[in-house]
Amino acid sequence: MGSFLNTDVVIIGAGPAGCASAAALSQLGHSVLLVDAGQDRGKQLAGELLHPPGVEDLRTLGFGPALEACAGQPVLGFAVVDTRREQRTTQLTYNGSSQGLSLEHARFVSSLLEAVERLPRVTVWRKTRLTELHRNNAEGVEFTVVCGGEQRQVRTPLLVAADGRNSFVRKLLGIQERHERLSSMVGVTVDARALPHAGHGHIFIGGNAPVLAYAIEDGVARVMVDIPLGSTAKQLHASPELLNGVPQPLRGAILEALERETPRMASNDTRLPQRVTQGRVVLVGDAAGCCHPVSASGMASGISDAMALQQSLRESLNNVPRALRRYVQRRRSAQRTRIAMASALYQAFSIQREDMDALRTGLLRYWEESTTGGRNSMELLSTRETRMWVMAREYMRVVGYGIGALTSEAFSHQRRDFETLMRAGTGLVTSAFPHLQGSARGGLEDAFTAFSAGREWRR
Ligand SMILES: Cc1cc2nc3c(=O)[nH]c(=O)nc-3n(C[C@H](O)[C@H](O)[C@H](O)COP(=O)(O)OP(=O)(O)OC[C@H]3O[C@@H](n4cnc5c(N)ncnc54)[C@H](O)[C@@H]3O)c2cc1C
């Protein structure tokens, strides 16, 4: 094997998580090599709404000017539009003066990467792919990258895998994952004036599955339609019921866009790797787990991983094994909570069954009738609130509102018989169990972690 290039840290993948990690670790004084295969983001459907914590973290990392350069649109919160209830809209705003940003994905990431290339201790190798891992032990990581047919050998004490949800590094390490394919997404652009609530991310929930829409630049909005697995964009024409949840004139604008442009497609998946560190390799961003985009939390979470890694290395005085243990502990609750939140929302908005119908009703009632409901949900949705027990508590409150709706239906002798209402109620209560279980497991893990951290500290 030829001679090795040595560097303090290597990051594989220059998406939002990789760029944020490069800036975060260079702030600690490390020399960083950022390697990216150069996938064509112009053809991809990916994150375009960044919650306020993601915006704030990027500014802390010095990306303020890069954000200004991408002509993003301010986002005040979400408008949830229910076409089954005559387009009744629930507006959920971020707390305080917080604002998110919606930005065209390719422009956003290329702006981040250009900013990273200007950082003093960072070297970027574009169009370069990690192809082989040779060693990953206490001495460090050795691997091969290929650029234009030329191979290079690299050695580093810390390899950060930010190579996305299909992470090749994760596969090379043999890390198992729980993978569930949920649905597909078709994305087109429309005139932003077709969206009814300017300054808001839109979730249209009256159809079989949620339709998401955000302005991504002045006058232009991206609309993403969730369609069943195995369907194609053409089916939006053939099966107009897929757009049932979308009011006019947006529905017409979507159909017109399908004629005008090649729609972008993506699959919607939940992926939960069994572990996010192995030896001297650490996973960040989608490589470390992803979920349905209904909560728009992937980018804020990946950027928060970069912050967690920075803080863990700083606290551990650059002792890598100790820092990686801290990283695992620091991000665990946030990750569990955001994935549970996305899964709960997606189920409420996409499963056509009486219990999920009751959950949807409970959710809308909770937001409309409780003084704190909307605020608490936005804290969870925006990834600001990371505690799993809060997620479980909020879910139980929604269940309570759902049961309330079923009870008043029973007493008012509306359409459905008693048996159906009982089935809905039982299903609704049962649906809370995984969240309560997750909360209990999280509590135990946190207690164990605090105990081990205390022991490590005393050593
Ligand atoms: C339809 C859809 C809508 C979404 N909407 C939102 C949203 O509104 N808000 C939000 O926050 N999130 C959203 N997400 C999620 C968001 O897109 C992701 O969380 C985010 O892009 C992940 O960033 P990342 O840096 O982890 O990985 P990626 O952005 O996937 O970047 C991975 C990088 O790794 C590189 N790479 C891969 N393999 C190698 C290799 N072997 N060697 C070198 N480089 C390699 C690739 O070239 C790529 O540049 C959405 C996702 C989907 C699918």
The ligand as an ORCA input file, in Angstrom:
! r2SCAN-3c Opt
* xyz 0 1
  C     -38.512     14.152      0.159
  C     -37.712     14.656      1.315
  C     -38.029     15.872      1.892
  C     -37.294     16.337      2.972
  N     -37.641     17.535      3.547
  C     -36.932     17.991      4.590
  C     -37.194     19.287      5.132
  O     -38.059     20.026      4.674
  N     -36.433     19.700      6.191
  C     -35.419     18.934      6.705
  O     -34.759     19.363      7.645
  N     -35.121     17.740      6.173
  C     -35.837     17.255      5.133
  N     -35.490     16.066      4.563
  C     -34.330     15.326      5.095
  C     -33.028     15.963      4.597
  O     -33.007     16.002      3.186
  C     -31.864     15.163      5.102
  O     -31.999     14.998      6.509
  C     -30.525     15.817      4.829
  O     -30.335     16.126      3.479
  C     -29.419     14.858      5.264
  O     -28.202     15.522      5.201
  P     -26.847     14.711      5.334
  O     -25.770     15.733      5.268
  O     -26.904     13.795      6.485
  O     -26.795     13.755      4.042
  P     -26.941     14.071      2.496
  O     -27.548     15.389      2.273
  O     -27.626     12.886      1.920
  O     -25.440     14.131      1.963
  C     -24.644     12.967      1.863
  C     -23.410     13.300      1.031
  O     -22.522     12.192      1.113
  C     -21.880     12.036     -0.132
  N     -21.422     10.633     -0.224
  C     -22.181      9.510     -0.195
  N     -21.398      8.410     -0.267
  C     -20.114      8.850     -0.322
  C     -18.853      8.196     -0.396
  N     -18.718      6.854     -0.417
  N     -17.725      8.962     -0.467
  C     -17.817     10.311     -0.437
  N     -18.990     10.981     -0.352
  C     -20.126     10.253     -0.284
  C     -22.916     12.413     -1.162
  O     -22.311     12.867     -2.359
  C     -23.669     13.535     -0.436
  O     -23.182     14.801     -0.814
  C     -36.211     15.576      3.483
  C     -35.888     14.352      2.893
  C     -36.633     13.899      1.822
  C     -36.270     12.568      1.194
*
